[in-house]
Amino acid sequence: MSPLPNIREFPRMATGFALIATIILVLSVRGWLLLFAVLLVSSLCLWEFYSLFWGPKGRLPSRLCAIALGCSMIMLTWNHRPQDALVCLGAGFVLAAMSFLFRWDVVEEDSAFASSGIFLVGLAYVPLLLLPATYLSNMKLIFVLAAVGISDSAAWFTGTRWGHHKLWSRVSPRKSSEGAIGSLMACVIFCSIYGAVFGKLNWLSFALLGIAINAFAQMGDLFESALKRSVNIKDSGQILPGHGGMLDRTDSILFAMPMVAVVDQWFFFF
């Protein structure tokens, strides 16, 4: 193998190590630093999500309003008031409905309802799904983040070297079935080992949880890929060299973390 691919992969690797170091720092300090990190990730992801449909600077008042509502949802959950966080989501629906009503009444814009729907979907897609990051313990957060990270890395590594069969070419032309299988195997192995060392249940329970995490993570990745394909955009942003945007990096986590948070309410894995 020539050294050229390694040179091209350096930005991706450097960004990956920087993200890992940042996560370790945030979880070590926790407290207000964790809250700030979640707020920052939510704001960046929301900005990128709306940029997919509205352009880099389109509908600035709407996206700033959505970011403010999203941050309010996260801070209220942080302060143990999740019921008020849902009220913020409801307020977002009312604002989206009003936006549609007045825009359609004044200019009868054909896309008025679609724009209002995009506004509301952004709130449900990013800050709502990020809420568990404000209350899960470090052990659970590390478990989810590591499982998703290992899944993504294994998919990339396996698919790059042995991928020959397309997983879902219309949604994501670069993803392969071999990469998906490698991702699943790596996730299950990691979850089984992590559970055997730190968990309260047996390794088989964690292996099954690993299957679920990987399924949700891959679905989250494919969902974001479909969003980008629908608007003919390759990456949601360029803030993370080698990885694209923040939404590109967190798409799998957005689906996997809430699933683990729900399961954690019924089964005591840790």
C-alpha positions, 0 to 999 in steps of 0.5 A: 500500500502506498503512503499516499492514502495514509497522508490523506487519512491524517486529517481524519485521524488527527480530528478523531484523536482530538475528539477523543481527548475532548470527550475525556476532558469533558467527562472528567470535569463534567458539571458545567463543562458537560452542559456547555459541550452538549449546548455547543454540539446541539447548536452546531448540529441544528445550524448544519441541519437547517443549512441543508435545506435553507442554505448557509444563511437562509431564514436566520431568525427561524434557525436562531429561534430553534437554537434558543429553544433547543438550548432551553430544552437541554438546560431545563433537562439539566436542571431536572425539569424535563417536563418543561423541556417538552413544553419548549418543544410544544412551543416550537410547534406553535411557532412553526404553525404560526409561521406557516399560517402567516406566510401562506396567508400573505404570499401563499408560498407553496413551500410554507408548510415544508419550511415549518415542518423543517423547523420542527423536525430540527428540534425533534432530531437534535436537541430532543435526542441529545437530552440523555447526554445531560443525565446519563452517568459517565459510565453509560455515556462512555459506553454509548460513545465508545460503542458508536465510535468503534462501530463507525471506525470498524465500518470505515476500516472494513468497508475501505479494505474489503467492501465490495457489495453496496449496502444501500446505494441510493442512500449512501453509495460509499457504504458497503455490506461488509462494512456494516457487518464489520461494524456490527461485530466490533460493536458486539465484541466491545459491548460484551467486554465492557459489560463483563468488566463493568456491568451487572448483567451477563455478557450475553445481555450486553451482546444483545444490547450491542446489536441494538446499539449498532442497528440504531447507530447505522440507522442514524447514519443512513438517515443523515445520509438520506437527508444529504442525498435529498438536497445533493450535499456531500457533508453537512459542514466542514468544521471537523477536518476529515469528518465533515460537519458536527452532524456528520459526526453525531448522526449515529449517536443521536439515534443510539443514545436515546435508545440506551436511555430508554432501555436503561429505565427498564433493565439495569445494565450498570 
